[in-house]
């Protein structure tokens, strides 16, 4: 390994000690992240109609096969 006289290697690393101190300061000032009430019910789906990216028809008309371990969307027969 080559010895360097300048601090470019330390500056390139982002000075991890300063980042750690900044993280502690932010945690002290703002506190831990708010994850919400664990007893609250999940949000309800929006009722928005989603179209298939392949055929452009409503996804409600499609069947989704999950028997092979991955999802396979089967488009309806063309009208």
N, C-alpha and C positions, 0 to 999 in steps of 0.2 A: 504494500500500500504506500502511496506517495504522501509525504507530509506536506501540508500547505501552510503558508504563512498567513493567509487571509482567512476571514471567517465566512467565505462564500459557501462552504459546505454546511455550516450551521444555519446560515440565512436561507439556503435552499430547503433545509429541513423544516423551516417555519418556526424554529425555536420552540420545541415542544413544552419546555417549562413555562414559557409565557402563555401558550395556549391553554395549558392546564390551569394556570392561575386565573386566566380570563374566564374559563368555564366555571371555576369555583365562585368568582365574583358574580357572574350572571345567575348562578344557582342561588346564591345568598340573596341577591336583590329580587329576583322574580319568583323563586321557589320552584318546586318540581312541576312538571307539565300537568295540566288539568286533563285527565282522561275521562271525565264524566262520571255520572252515578252508575255503579255496577248493577244496581237493581232496576235501572230504567230500561224500558222495552226498546228494542232497536227501531229505527225509523221505518215507517211504512213505505212501500214502493210508491213511486209517483204515478202511476197510471198512464205514463207516457207510452205511446205506441212506438215500438222499435221496428225498423225495417231491416230486412235481410240484406247484408252487403253483397250477396251473390245475385239474387234475383230481384230484389227491390220490393218484395211483397212483405206483408206483416209477419212478424215472427210467431204470432198466435196461430198461423196456419201451418207452421212447420212442426216436424217431430224431431226430437233430440234423442239419439241413441247413445247411451252411456254404458253399454254392456261390455265393450272392449277395453275399458279402463280410461279411455279418452272420449271426449264428446264429439259426436258426428251429427251435424245438422242435415236433415233430409228436407230438401225443398219440395213443395207440393207440385203436382203435375200442372203444366201450363194449361190455361183455360182455352 
